[in-house]
Amino acid sequence: TGLFQCCDLKDIKLAYRLNKAMEKGDNWKFLNMDRLNAYWSKFFSLLCMMEQIDVVMKWYKEMTPSLFYPSPRNLLDLLQALDAANHLEVIPSVW
């Protein structure tokens, strides 16, 4: 689906624009729960790859568990981002 292409392109600005559109009104209702979770999962993985760790953690705290439940892949991406940013002390708050 075209919705996920920005995640494949590794374009964080485009992902933020897409996310803003998703949050408008009831737009999120156009996706079933599986697709919605897949969307949040890809968005979060992109955040882990492209954003500063403090921004990633802010999104993590806002998104889980209200918007999505992180997949094992999301948790691995988060751990790698924490490791790369030398912030492994944050790991206990992730659980």
N, C-alpha and C positions, 0 to 999 in steps of 0.2 A: 504494500500500500504506500501511496505517496506520503502519508503522514510520517513515516519513519525514515524517509530518505535523508532528512537533515542529520539524523544520528549517524548514518552511514558515511556522511560527508565530513564528519568531525567539525561541523560549523556551530560553535557554541552560541554565536549571536543569533543565528537562524533558529536554533533550538529554543532560545529564550523568546523569540518572536512567536514561534509556534505555541509555546507554553502560554503566553499571554492570550493568544486566540482561544486556546483550550479553556482558559479560566473565565472567558467572557460568557455571561449568562448561563445557558444550559448546554453549551457546545459539547461538554464532556459526555452528555447523554447519548451522543451519536455513536459512541463506542460501547460494546458490551464489556462485561467485567474482565474477561480474558484479554481483550485488546487494550483496555485501559491499563491493566497491570503491566502488559508488555510495553506500552508507551512509557509509563513511569520508570520501568526497569531500564529501558534504553536511555531515557533522559538522565537518570541517575548515574549510569555507567559513563555517559558522556561528561557529566559534571566531574566525576572522579578523575577522568583523564585530562580535562582541559582547565579546570578551575583551581583557585587557591584553596588550601585545605580548610580554612575558616569558612569559606563560602559553601564548600561541600558539606561540612558538619551542620551548618545552618539549615540547608535543604534537607539533610538527613533527619534532623530533629523535627522539622515541619512535616515531612512526607510520611514518616513511619510512626506508628502503624496506621494512621488515619487514611492516607492515600494509597499506600501499597505496602506489601510485605516484601522485604528484600529477598531476592533469590540468592542461592549460594554464590552465583557469579557476581551479584551486586556487593555481597560482603567481601568477596575476594578483591574486587575493584577498590572498595573502600579501604581495606587493609593495605593494599599496594599504595594507595594515595597517602595514607597515614605514614607508611614506611618511607616513601619518597620525600615527604615533608618533615621527616624526623619527629613525628608526633605520636609515637607508639603508646605514650602514657594515656592517650585518649581511649584506647581500646576498651577498658572496663565500662565506660559510659555508652559504648556502642551496644553492648549486650544488655 
